[in-house]
Amino acid sequence: MPPKKKGGKGKGLPGGIIDGVDTSQMTREQLEIFALRIKEENEREREERNFFQLERDKIRTFWEITRSELEETKAKLRNKDRQIEEAAEANEEELKFFKQKVKHLQYEHQNNLTECKAEAMVSLKLAQDDHTEQERELLRDKRELKSKIREDELSNQDQIKALKLQFSEEIHKAREEFVKEANEMENKYEKRFNNLKQELGIKHKMEMSEVEERKNTQINELTKSHELAFNEMKNYYNDITLNNLALISSLKDQMEILRKQNERMSKQVADLTLENKRLAEPLKQALADVAEYKRQLQNYEKDKISLANTKAKLVATKKEFDDLTWANEALELRFEKLKGEKDELQSRFVRAVLEVQQKTGLKNALLQRRINTLNSLAENREAVIGELTANKKIPAGLNEKFDKILNKKNQTIKDLQYELARVCKAHETLKTYVRSEMTIS
């Protein structure tokens, strides 16, 4: 880098003026200083000239080196162009060779693909025909089973109606017999109750009459004894005027007799009172028995109503039990019949499924074998193409063509695999449908 220039104040101006001072008026010292400064500027200018000269030499040397390198590069470029032309000619020859080989491979692949498609179409057509035929057979069997079930239901309904009529007649007869028995029992107990009531009434009347008779007898005896005593006292007062002494003595005797009679009568009255009390208890017991019989009569009415309700419930329960028993027997018979039909249909279904599995298994094996053959063939061709691409350089366009061909083959293999999976899935769907139909039936 050149040295920087320093702008000095002593730069000369026109007219002999330096730094604003005329040279004619400058002193010697000022002139010496000015001369030194000019000398320094001269040295600096010389250094700058030398620096720029060196820079010029460097640039010239660099330009010469660059020119020689450019010539060498142009020579190399010409060599490369010649090599590219030779490589292009070789690539054209190889491209023609590979195009011919690819045409042969495409022709073989097209033939194989046509054969595979034809075989797959034939296999699919056969499988579809078999499945259609089996489906028709199963639908026909289903219709026959449904018609048979409808006939069985109609016959069962007729039997149910006949049994209901017979059962209603039996219930009517049983109800009439029960009503008759109930009326007989009611009349029997009514008669028995009336007899018991009459017997108790007669017994009560007899006891009351006995008590009345005994009471009247006691009263008559007391009346007679009092009348007798009164007559004796009357005779005594009539005879008192005749014989007072005899009367007094006899009166004493009579008083003693009367005292004894009075004691006897008091005793008899006490006995009669006790007898009345003793007879009052049986009377009270008889009245209580009458009340109890009345209460039992009311309870009997309630029990009779409860018995009638219980018998009605028993009849309804028995009827319901008989209905359930009959329905259970009918359902058991129907279950046994349907179970036999189900076993038969299950065996038929198993045979049909085995046949379908054998047919589809054979077809699937053929398709799988064909796919494996195509896969091995494609792998061999990929190996050949890989070796060719490894040994020789192939243009990008040819690689793309090879990739397209390989992708097309892979797509064909995938299509065949998809077709095989679709056939298997259709087979499984048909099996599931048939099983569900068999279960519903």
C-alpha positions as CSV (number, residue, x, y, z in Angstrom):
1,M,0.0,0.0,0.0
2,P,1.5,3.4,-0.9
3,P,2.4,5.9,1.8
4,K,-0.1,8.5,2.5
5,K,0.5,12.0,1.3
6,K,0.7,14.8,3.8
7,G,-0.7,18.1,2.7
8,G,1.9,20.7,3.7
9,K,1.3,24.3,4.3
10,G,4.4,25.3,2.3
11,K,2.8,24.5,-1.0
12,G,3.8,27.2,-3.5
13,L,1.3,29.6,-4.8
14,P,1.6,31.6,-8.0
15,G,3.3,35.0,-7.7
16,G,6.2,33.7,-5.4
17,I,4.0,33.5,-2.3
18,I,4.5,30.5,0.0
19,D,2.2,29.9,2.9
20,G,0.8,33.4,2.5
21,V,4.3,35.0,2.6
22,D,6.1,36.5,-0.3
23,T,9.5,34.7,-1.0
24,S,11.2,38.1,-1.3
25,Q,10.2,38.8,2.2
26,M,11.0,35.4,3.8
27,T,14.0,34.9,6.0
28,R,16.7,32.4,5.5
29,E,15.4,30.1,8.2
30,Q,12.0,30.1,6.6
31,L,13.5,29.3,3.3
32,E,15.6,26.4,4.8
33,I,12.5,25.0,6.5
34,F,10.6,25.3,3.2
35,A,13.5,23.5,1.4
36,L,13.5,20.7,3.9
37,R,9.8,20.2,3.5
38,I,10.1,20.1,-0.3
39,K,12.8,17.5,0.0
40,E,10.6,15.4,2.3
41,E,7.8,15.6,-0.2
42,N,10.2,14.6,-3.0
43,E,11.3,11.6,-1.1
44,R,7.7,10.6,-0.4
45,E,6.8,11.0,-4.1
46,R,9.7,8.8,-5.0
47,E,8.6,6.1,-2.6
48,E,5.1,6.2,-4.0
49,R,6.5,5.9,-7.5
50,N,8.6,2.8,-6.5
51,F,5.5,1.3,-4.8
52,F,3.3,1.7,-7.9
53,Q,6.0,0.3,-10.1
54,L,6.2,-2.8,-8.0
55,E,2.5,-3.1,-8.1
56,R,2.5,-2.8,-11.8
57,D,5.2,-5.6,-12.1
58,K,3.1,-7.9,-9.9
59,I,0.0,-7.3,-11.9
60,R,1.8,-8.0,-15.1
61,T,3.3,-11.2,-13.7
62,F,-0.2,-12.3,-12.4
63,W,-1.7,-11.6,-15.8
64,E,0.9,-13.7,-17.6
65,I,0.4,-16.6,-15.2
66,T,-3.4,-16.3,-15.6
67,R,-3.1,-16.3,-19.4
68,S,-1.0,-19.4,-19.4
69,E,-3.5,-21.1,-17.0
70,L,-6.3,-20.1,-19.4
71,E,-4.6,-21.7,-22.3
72,E,-4.0,-24.9,-20.3
73,T,-7.7,-24.9,-19.3
74,K,-8.8,-24.4,-22.9
75,A,-6.7,-27.4,-23.9
76,K,-8.2,-29.5,-21.1
77,L,-11.7,-28.4,-22.1
78,R,-11.0,-29.4,-25.7
79,N,-9.9,-32.8,-24.5
80,K,-13.0,-33.1,-22.3
81,D,-15.2,-32.2,-25.2
82,R,-13.5,-34.9,-27.3
83,Q,-14.0,-37.4,-24.5
84,I,-17.6,-36.5,-24.1
85,E,-18.2,-37.0,-27.8
86,E,-16.5,-40.4,-27.6
87,A,-18.6,-41.3,-24.5
88,A,-21.8,-40.1,-26.3
89,E,-21.1,-42.4,-29.3
90,A,-20.4,-45.3,-26.9
91,N,-23.6,-44.6,-25.0
92,E,-25.6,-44.5,-28.2
93,E,-24.3,-47.9,-29.1
94,E,-25.1,-49.2,-25.6
95,L,-28.5,-47.6,-25.7
96,K,-29.4,-49.3,-28.9
97,F,-28.3,-52.6,-27.3
98,F,-30.3,-52.1,-24.2
99,K,-33.3,-50.9,-26.2
100,Q,-33.3,-54.1,-28.1
101,K,-33.0,-56.1,-24.9
102,V,-35.8,-54.1,-23.3
103,K,-38.0,-54.8,-26.3
104,H,-37.4,-58.5,-25.9
105,L,-38.2,-58.3,-22.1
106,Q,-41.3,-56.3,-22.7
107,Y,-42.5,-58.8,-25.3
108,E,-41.9,-61.7,-22.8
109,H,-43.6,-59.8,-20.0
110,Q,-46.6,-59.0,-22.2
111,N,-47.0,-62.6,-23.1
112,N,-46.7,-63.7,-19.4
113,L,-49.1,-61.0,-18.3
114,T,-51.7,-62.0,-20.9
115,E,-51.4,-65.7,-19.8
116,C,-51.8,-64.7,-16.1
117,K,-54.8,-62.5,-16.9
118,A,-56.5,-65.2,-18.9
119,E,-55.9,-67.8,-16.2
120,A,-57.0,-65.4,-13.5
121,M,-60.2,-64.5,-15.4
122,V,-61.0,-68.2,-16.0
123,S,-60.4,-69.0,-12.3
124,L,-62.5,-66.1,-11.2
125,K,-65.3,-67.0,-13.6
126,L,-65.3,-70.6,-12.3
127,A,-65.3,-69.5,-8.7
128,Q,-68.0,-67.0,-9.3
129,D,-70.2,-69.6,-11.1
130,D,-69.6,-72.1,-8.2
131,H,-70.5,-69.4,-5.6
132,T,-73.6,-68.4,-7.6
133,E,-74.7,-72.0,-7.8
134,Q,-74.1,-72.6,-4.1
135,E,-75.9,-69.3,-3.2
136,R,-78.9,-70.4,-5.3
137,E,-79.0,-73.8,-3.6
138,L,-78.8,-72.2,-0.1
139,L,-81.6,-69.7,-1.0
140,R,-83.7,-72.6,-2.3
141,D,-83.1,-74.6,0.9
142,K,-83.9,-71.5,2.9
143,R,-87.2,-71.0,1.1
144,E,-88.1,-74.6,1.6
145,L,-87.3,-74.4,5.3
146,K,-89.4,-71.2,5.7
147,S,-92.4,-72.8,3.9
148,K,-92.1,-75.9,6.1
149,I,-91.9,-73.7,9.3
150,R,-95.0,-71.8,8.2
151,E,-96.9,-75.1,7.6
152,D,-95.8,-76.3,11.1
153,E,-96.9,-73.0,12.7
154,L,-100.3,-73.3,11.0
155,S,-100.7,-76.9,12.2
156,N,-99.6,-75.9,15.7
157,Q,-102.1,-73.1,15.7
158,D,-104.9,-75.4,14.8
159,Q,-103.8,-77.8,17.5
160,I,-103.6,-74.9,20.0
161,K,-107.2,-73.8,19.1
162,A,-108.5,-77.4,19.5
163,L,-106.7,-77.8,22.8
164,K,-108.0,-74.4,24.0
165,L,-111.6,-75.4,23.2
166,Q,-111.2,-78.7,25.0
167,F,-109.6,-77.1,27.9
168,S,-112.3,-74.4,28.2
169,E,-115.0,-77.2,28.2
170,E,-113.1,-79.1,30.9
171,I,-112.8,-75.8,32.9
172,H,-116.6,-75.2,32.5
173,K,-117.4,-78.7,33.7
174,A,-115.0,-78.4,36.6
175,R,-116.5,-75.0,37.5
176,E,-120.0,-76.4,37.5
177,E,-118.9,-79.3,39.7
178,F,-117.2,-77.0,42.1
179,V,-120.3,-74.7,42.3
180,K,-122.4,-77.8,42.9
181,E,-120.1,-79.1,45.6
182,A,-119.9,-75.6,47.2
183,N,-123.7,-75.3,47.3
184,E,-124.0,-78.8,48.8
185,M,-121.4,-77.9,51.5
186,E,-123.2,-74.6,52.2
187,N,-126.6,-76.3,52.5
188,K,-125.0,-79.0,54.7
189,Y,-123.4,-76.5,57.1
190,E,-126.5,-74.3,57.1
191,K,-128.6,-77.3,58.1
192,R,-126.1,-78.3,60.7
193,F,-125.9,-74.8,62.1
194,N,-129.7,-74.6,62.3
195,N,-129.9,-77.9,64.1
196,L,-127.2,-76.8,66.5
197,K,-129.0,-73.6,67.1
198,Q,-132.3,-75.4,67.8
199,E,-130.7,-77.9,70.1
200,L,-129.0,-75.1,72.1
201,G,-132.3,-73.1,72.2
202,I,-134.2,-76.2,73.5
203,K,-131.6,-76.9,76.0
204,H,-131.6,-73.3,77.3
205,K,-135.4,-73.4,77.5
206,M,-135.4,-76.7,79.4
207,E,-132.8,-75.4,81.9
208,M,-134.8,-72.1,82.4
209,S,-138.0,-74.1,82.8
210,E,-136.3,-76.3,85.4
211,V,-135.1,-73.3,87.3
212,E,-138.6,-71.7,87.2
213,E,-140.2,-74.9,88.4
214,R,-137.7,-75.3,91.3
215,K,-138.2,-71.7,92.2
216,N,-142.1,-72.0,92.1
217,T,-141.8,-75.2,94.2
218,Q,-139.8,-73.4,96.9
219,I,-142.2,-70.5,96.8
220,N,-145.3,-72.8,97.2
221,E,-143.6,-74.6,100.1
222,L,-142.9,-71.4,101.9
223,T,-146.4,-70.1,101.2
224,K,-147.9,-73.3,102.7
225,S,-145.7,-73.2,105.7
226,H,-146.6,-69.6,106.4
227,E,-150.3,-70.3,106.0
228,L,-149.9,-73.2,108.3
229,A,-148.2,-71.0,110.9
230,F,-150.8,-68.3,110.4
231,N,-153.6,-70.8,111.0
232,E,-151.9,-72.1,114.1
233,M,-151.4,-68.6,115.4
234,K,-155.1,-67.8,114.7
235,N,-156.2,-70.9,116.6
236,Y,-153.9,-69.9,119.4
237,Y,-155.4,-66.4,119.7
238,N,-158.9,-67.9,119.5
239,D,-158.1,-70.4,122.3
240,I,-156.2,-67.9,124.4
241,T,-159.3,-66.8,126.2
242,L,-160.0,-70.4,127.1
243,N,-156.8,-71.4,128.6
244,N,-154.2,-68.8,129.1
245,L,-151.9,-71.1,131.0
246,A,-152.2,-73.8,128.5
247,L,-151.8,-71.2,125.8
248,I,-148.7,-69.9,127.5
249,S,-147.2,-73.3,127.8
250,S,-148.3,-74.3,124.3
251,L,-147.1,-70.9,123.1
252,K,-143.7,-71.5,124.4
253,D,-143.7,-74.8,122.7
254,Q,-145.0,-73.2,119.5
255,M,-142.4,-70.5,119.8
256,E,-139.7,-73.1,119.9
257,I,-141.3,-74.8,117.0
258,L,-141.6,-71.5,115.1
259,R,-138.0,-70.7,115.9
260,K,-136.9,-74.0,114.6
261,Q,-139.2,-73.5,111.5
262,N,-137.8,-70.0,111.1
263,E,-134.3,-71.4,111.2
264,R,-135.3,-74.1,108.8
265,M,-137.0,-71.6,106.5
266,S,-133.9,-69.2,106.7
267,K,-131.8,-72.2,105.8
268,Q,-134.1,-73.0,102.9
269,V,-134.0,-69.4,101.7
270,A,-130.2,-69.5,101.9
271,D,-130.2,-72.7,100.0
272,L,-132.6,-71.3,97.4
273,T,-130.3,-68.2,97.1
274,L,-127.3,-70.4,96.6
275,E,-129.3,-72.5,94.1
276,N,-130.2,-69.3,92.2
277,K,-126.6,-68.2,92.2
278,R,-125.5,-71.6,91.0
279,L,-128.1,-71.5,88.2
280,A,-127.1,-68.0,87.2
281,E,-123.6,-69.2,86.2
282,P,-125.0,-71.8,83.7
283,L,-127.4,-69.1,82.4
284,K,-124.5,-66.7,81.9
285,Q,-122.5,-69.5,80.3
286,A,-125.4,-70.3,78.0
287,L,-125.7,-66.7,77.0
288,A,-122.0,-66.5,76.4
289,D,-122.3,-69.7,74.3
290,V,-125.1,-68.1,72.3
291,A,-122.9,-65.0,71.6
292,E,-120.0,-67.3,70.7
293,Y,-122.2,-69.2,68.3
294,K,-123.3,-66.0,66.7
295,R,-119.7,-64.9,66.4
296,Q,-118.8,-68.2,64.9
297,L,-121.6,-67.8,62.5
298,Q,-120.2,-64.5,61.3
299,N,-116.7,-66.0,61.1
300,Y,-118.2,-68.9,59.2
301,E,-119.6,-66.4,56.6
302,K,-116.2,-64.8,56.3
303,D,-114.5,-68.2,56.0
304,K,-116.9,-69.2,53.4
305,I,-116.2,-66.1,51.3
306,S,-112.4,-66.6,51.8
307,L,-112.8,-70.2,50.8
308,A,-114.6,-69.2,47.7
309,N,-111.9,-66.6,46.8
310,T,-109.2,-69.2,47.5
311,K,-110.8,-71.8,45.3
312,A,-111.2,-69.2,42.5
313,K,-107.5,-68.4,42.8
314,L,-106.7,-72.1,42.9
315,V,-108.7,-72.6,39.7
316,A,-106.9,-69.7,38.0
317,T,-103.5,-70.9,39.2
318,K,-104.3,-74.4,38.0
319,K,-105.4,-73.1,34.7
320,E,-102.3,-71.0,34.3
321,F,-100.1,-73.9,35.3
322,D,-101.9,-76.2,32.8
323,D,-101.4,-73.5,30.1
324,L,-97.7,-73.2,30.9
325,T,-97.3,-76.9,31.0
326,W,-98.9,-77.3,27.6
327,A,-96.9,-74.4,26.2
328,N,-93.7,-75.9,27.6
329,E,-94.4,-79.3,26.1
330,A,-95.2,-77.7,22.7
331,L,-92.0,-75.7,22.8
332,E,-90.0,-78.8,23.7
333,L,-91.4,-80.6,20.8
334,R,-90.8,-77.7,18.5
335,F,-87.2,-77.4,19.9
336,E,-86.5,-81.0,19.3
337,K,-87.8,-80.7,15.7
338,L,-85.9,-77.5,15.0
339,K,-82.7,-79.0,16.6
340,G,-82.9,-82.0,14.2
341,E,-83.4,-79.7,11.3
342,K,-80.5,-77.5,12.5
343,D,-78.2,-80.5,12.7
344,E,-79.2,-81.6,9.2
345,L,-78.6,-78.1,7.8
346,Q,-75.3,-77.8,9.7
347,S,-74.1,-81.0,8.2
348,R,-75.1,-79.8,4.7
349,F,-73.5,-76.5,5.3
350,V,-70.2,-78.2,6.5
351,R,-70.2,-80.3,3.3
352,A,-70.8,-77.3,1.1
353,V,-68.1,-75.3,2.9
354,L,-65.6,-78.1,2.5
355,E,-66.4,-78.3,-1.2
356,V,-66.0,-74.6,-1.6
357,Q,-62.8,-74.6,0.4
358,Q,-61.3,-77.3,-1.8
359,K,-62.2,-75.5,-5.0
360,T,-61.1,-72.1,-3.9
361,G,-57.9,-73.6,-2.2
362,L,-56.9,-75.2,-5.5
363,K,-57.6,-71.9,-7.4
364,N,-55.7,-69.9,-4.8
365,A,-52.8,-72.3,-5.0
366,L,-52.7,-71.9,-8.8
367,L,-52.8,-68.1,-8.5
368,Q,-50.2,-68.1,-5.8
369,R,-47.9,-70.4,-7.8
370,R,-48.3,-68.1,-10.8
371,I,-47.5,-65.0,-8.7
372,N,-44.4,-66.7,-7.2
373,T,-43.3,-67.5,-10.8
374,L,-43.8,-63.9,-11.9
375,N,-42.0,-62.7,-8.7
376,S,-39.0,-64.9,-9.4
377,L,-38.9,-63.9,-13.0
378,A,-39.1,-60.2,-12.1
379,E,-36.3,-60.7,-9.5
380,N,-34.1,-62.4,-12.1
381,R,-34.7,-59.6,-14.6
382,E,-34.0,-57.0,-11.9
383,A,-30.7,-58.8,-11.1
384,V,-29.8,-58.8,-14.8
385,I,-30.6,-55.2,-15.2
386,G,-28.7,-54.4,-11.9
387,E,-25.6,-56.2,-13.3
388,L,-25.9,-54.3,-16.5
389,T,-26.2,-51.0,-14.8
390,A,-23.3,-51.8,-12.5
391,N,-21.0,-52.8,-15.4
392,K,-21.9,-50.0,-17.8
393,K,-23.1,-46.5,-17.5
394,I,-26.7,-46.0,-18.6
395,P,-28.2,-42.6,-19.3
396,A,-30.7,-41.1,-17.0
397,G,-33.5,-41.5,-19.5
398,L,-32.9,-45.2,-19.9
399,N,-32.9,-45.7,-16.1
400,E,-36.2,-44.0,-15.9
401,K,-37.6,-46.3,-18.6
402,F,-36.3,-49.3,-16.7
403,D,-37.9,-48.0,-13.5
404,K,-41.2,-47.6,-15.3
405,I,-41.0,-51.1,-16.6
406,L,-40.2,-52.5,-13.2
407,N,-42.9,-50.4,-11.5
408,K,-45.4,-51.7,-14.1
409,K,-44.4,-55.3,-13.4
410,N,-44.6,-54.7,-9.7
411,Q,-48.1,-53.1,-10.1
412,T,-49.2,-56.2,-12.2
413,I,-48.0,-58.5,-9.4
414,K,-49.8,-56.3,-6.8
415,D,-53.0,-56.4,-8.9
416,L,-52.8,-60.2,-9.0
417,Q,-52.2,-60.4,-5.3
418,Y,-55.1,-58.0,-4.7
419,E,-57.3,-60.1,-7.0
420,L,-56.3,-63.2,-5.0
421,A,-57.1,-61.4,-1.7
422,R,-60.4,-60.2,-3.1
423,V,-61.4,-63.7,-4.1
424,C,-60.5,-65.1,-0.6
425,K,-62.4,-62.3,1.0
426,A,-65.5,-62.9,-1.1
427,H,-65.2,-66.6,-0.2
428,E,-65.0,-65.7,3.6
429,T,-67.9,-63.3,3.2
430,L,-70.0,-66.0,1.5
431,K,-69.3,-68.4,4.3
432,T,-70.2,-65.8,7.0
433,Y,-73.4,-64.9,5.1
434,V,-74.4,-68.6,4.8
435,R,-73.7,-69.2,8.5
436,S,-75.7,-66.2,9.6
437,E,-78.6,-67.3,7.4
438,M,-78.5,-70.7,8.9
439,T,-78.4,-69.3,12.4
440,I,-81.4,-67.0,11.7
441,S,-83.4,-69.9,10.1
